[in-house]
Amino acid sequence: MVTDLGAAGTQSQLAALVGVSQQAISAAGIQPGMLGEMLLAYCARLRETAAGRLSEVGALAKSIEVMVSELDQIDGLLAQTCPDLPEGSRQAVLSCVASARNKIAQRGASLVMAAIDPGDDIDAEDESTPPA
């Protein structure tokens, strides 16, 4: 294994050092040069990628929160807009809305967790995703 970060390095050497494929290094836009500089550039690229993911995850989580909040307000809106709605009908509507709300919250949480999964295979993703 290469240990001299001050030496000239190749994409393959950097890939071996960080434990990814040479294709992942290439896809990240890392050019051959001093191994230490290549390592810094690769780490910077990983930070940029992670920041983008966190931003997307945050936006997704906020959107789900807003949808669930809107659904939670339906009971009050029904009372205001349909005061004469029979109780059985109102309960049927609320049951349907509660079911949809819970599904949205559960699926949304699953999507958020999948998006921030630390076991995510960054190497495989970088091979198919060109650098930004």
N, C-alpha and C positions, 0 to 999 in steps of 0.2 A: 504494500500500500504506500502511496505517496505521503510523505510527511513534511516535505519542504514547501511551505506555502509561498515562499519567495521565488520558486522555480517556475519556469514556463510550463504550462499545462495544456492538456487537450480536454475536449468535452468528455471523452471516455474516462480520463483520469478523475475529473470532477464527479462524474456519475458514480464511479466506484467509491469515491470518498464519502459521498452523501447517501449512497444506497439507492440510487434510481437508475433508470436506463439512460443511455446516451441520447436517445430520442427525446426524453423528457428535458434534458439539458438544452438540446437544440431548440425544442419547442418553446422553451422559456426565453429564447433569444440570447443565450450566453455564448459569447464568442471566445475562442482560444486566446490565452494570454497568461499573465501571472496567475498562478493557481489561487493565491490569496484574494486577488481582485475578482477572479471568477466566482469564488465562494461568496464574497460579499455581494456581488451582483445577483447571484442565485438566491441568497437570503432576502435581498430587497424585493426580488420578484415574488417570492413566497409571501412576504408581508403584504405586498400590493394585492395579491390574489385573495389572501385571507380577509383583508379589509373590505374588498368588494363583496365577498360572500357574507360577511357580517352585516354589511349595509343592506344587502338583499334580504337576509333573514329577518333583520329588524323591520323592514318594510312589510314583509309578509306577515309577521307576528302582529304588527299594528293594524293591518287590514283585517285580519281575522278578529282581533279584539273589537274593532269598530262594528263589524257585521254581527257579532254575538251581542254586543251592546244594543244595537238597533232591534234585534229580535227580542231582547229582554223587555223592550218598551211596548210591545204589541198589546199586552194585557191592558195597560192604561189607555192606550189609543182606542181599543175596542170599547171600553167603558165610556169614553168621551164621544166617539163617533156612532156607536150602535148601542145606546142605552137600553133599547127594547129587545135586544137579542136574547132569545131564551138561554137559560143557564146551560142546558145540555149542548146547544150549538156552540156557545162560548167555550165550554170545556173541550169540545171536539177540536175547535180551531186552535186553542192553546196547547192541546196535546200534540197536534201536528207540528206546530211551531216549535215546541220544546224538543221534539224529536229531531227536527231539522237543525236546530241550534246546537244540540249535543253532538250531532254528526259533524257539523262544521267545526266545532271546537276540537273534537277528537282527531279528525283528519288534519286539521290545521296544525295541531300539536305534533302529529306524526311527521308532517312535512317539515316543520321547523327542526325537529330533532334529526331528521334525515339530512337536512342541510348543514347541520353543525356537527355531524357524526365525526368524532376524532379518528375513526377507523376508515374514513374515506380514503380511497386509493388515489392519492394525488398524482402518482407516477402514471397511472393509466389515463387519468383525465388529461394531463399535460400532453400526452401523445396524440390525443384527438382534438385538442383545443389549441389553435394558433395563438401566439402571444398578442396581447392587446396593443 
